[in-house]
Amino acid sequence: MSPHQGPSPVPAPEIWGQAAAPGAHAYHASKGALIMMSKNAAITYASDGIRVNSIQPGFIDTPLTQAQDPAINANIIGRLTPMKRAGTPLEVANGCLFLACDESSFMTGAELVIDGGYLAQ
């Protein structure tokens, strides 16, 4: 971090702040609220040198998703994600690193979607 810059928190509301699924209205509303809270914090604290950007990961291959039926996961991800695969935790971490480092010093209030093209459809 440059000496003239403040911290850069990176909340992760997931893609479900912009997409919906049946029966999960409260969950999706909470993710949408986190997106807007991030944007509000971005404009509130920009003059203090604090940047706030969010990441929105999609289907990510984690121990939690690996515990589910692999055939079902492959079918769902293959149908719903244009890249036909789940993302990796490292891909999400790289997005967070970019948003937190000086290379993104003119970004605040942005949403970095890491979803293999899911929301682009």
WOBELDA-V440616 format. One line per field, one symbol per residue. ss: DSSP state (~ for helix, > for strand, _ for the rest). Layout:
ss = ???
//
This chain:
ss = ___________>__~~~_______~~~~~~~~~~~~~~~~~~~~~~~~_____>>>>__>>_~~~~___~~~~~~~~~~~______>>~~~~~~~~~~~~_~~~______>>>>___~~~_
//
